Amino acid sequence: MARVPARRSGPQRTISLVDPTREFADIYDRTGQLVNLAFGGMGLTQAVDAPWLPLADIPDTDDAYVVQVDLPGVSRDQLNVELNDRELVINGELVDEEQGRRRRRSRRTGRFEFRTTLPSDINPDGISANLADGVLTVTVPRSEAAKPRRIDVRS
């Protein structure tokens, strides 16, 4: 037979208010400890110093692979584009310019790096890069042997 829990009468419990500032500080401390454990004792400052990854698209056309990387605020002299074998590496640093007191900061600054491995059917001699409107476009042409060819059918 099922038992019904007993109701007890007596003084009401008072709800204590929680200090949100203390709660956030506790969460921050616990998170810092977890990050240190997860990264083998590396401090939070070392994890923050790692380069950030910009957003990118890589559309594939019949003639080339086109790598489009979003780099708002980056100038040409802050970029480095290299091709090592088949790995395309785009890196650089966006320097933060101090201009008065900042009320909000959501743009990324510091070192950035984007890496992608391209297929083996590329022509490394024909690579071109263009930076316009905050988007770096790197065009990597396919080799002549890899381009699709139209074959005429005779009857």
N, C-alpha and C positions, 0 to 999 in steps of 0.2 A: 504494500500500500504506500502511496506517495505521501511524503511528509511536506507540510507547508512550513516555510520558514517563519520563525517566531518574530513578531514585531516587538521591539523594545521601546519603551517610553523613557524619557529622561531629557536631560539638557540637549538642546540642539547643538550640533557642531558648527563652529564658526569657520567661515571660509577665509583663509588668509590671502591677502593680495600678493601677487608675485611682481617683483621688480623686473621689467622687461630688459633693462640695461644689464642687470646681472645675468639674466638668462642668455642674452646674446653673447656676453663675454664668456660664459661657460661653454656655449656651443662653439665659439671660435677657438677656445683652448682645446676642446676635445677634437675638433677638426684638425688643428695643427698637429696634435699628437698622432692622429691617424695618418696624416700625410707623411710625417716623419717615419712612421713604421712602414708605410707602403713603399716609400722610396729609399729604404735602407739607411735611414739616418740623415738623409739630405734635409737641410733646413728649408723652411718655406721660402726664404730669400733665394735659394738656389733653384727651386722649382719655378719661381716667378721669373727668374732671369732667362729661362729657356726661350728660344725664338717662337713667335706666334705664327700660325699657319693662315695665310690669306685664303679667301674663297676663290675657287677657280672652276672653269668649265673646260672640257676638252672635246669639242665636236670633231667628228671624223668625216672628212670629205673624200671624194674620189681622188683628188690630187695631193692632199696634204692633211697633216694633223695640225689643228689650230688650238693652241693653249691660251686661254683668256683668263688672266689673273687680276682680281680687283685689288688695286693699290692706291686708294684715294690719298692725296696729299704727298705722294712720293714723286720726286723728280728723277730725271734721267741719271744724274750723277750719284744718286743714292742706290742704284740698282746694279746687280751683277748677274748676268745670264751666262751659264756655261752648259756645255754638252760633254759629258764624260761617258764615252762609249755610247750607250743608249739611254743614259739617265740625264734628264734635263733638270738643272738646279737653278732656281731663281732665289736670290737672297739679297739682303741689304739691311739698311737701318733707317727708320723714320725718326728723326730727331725731334724731341718735344721742345717747342719754343715757348718759353715762359713769357706770357703777356698779361701782366696784372694778376688779380686774384681770380681764381677759377671757381665758379659756382657748381659746375657739373663737368664730369669727364667721362665720356664713353667711347672716344676714339682710341684706337690702339696706337701705341708708339713703341719704339725700341726695335730690336732685331726681329726680322721675319725671314722665313724660309719656306719654299715650296719645292717639292721633289716629285718627279714622276718618271716612270720607266716607259720608254716608247718602244713600239714593235721594231723588229729588225729590218723592216723594209723602208728605211728612211734614207734621204740624201743629205748628209751632214753639211755639204758644201753650200746648199741653197737656203739655209736657215735665215730668217729675217725676224726682227723684233721691232715693235712700234708701241710707243706709249702715248695714249691720247685719252683725255677725259677720265683719268684715274684708272684706266684699264690697260694693262700690258698685254699685247697680243703677239705671241710668238708663233710663227708659221713654220712648220717643219715639213718640207715637201717629201712625198714618197719617191722612191727610186723609180726609174723608168721601167724596170722589169716588173715592178709590183703594181703599176697602174693598170686599171682594167682596159682591155682593148676590145673594140667591136670587131666581130668576125662576120664578114659577109657570107651569106649562104647562097650557093648557086644551085640551080636546078638543071 
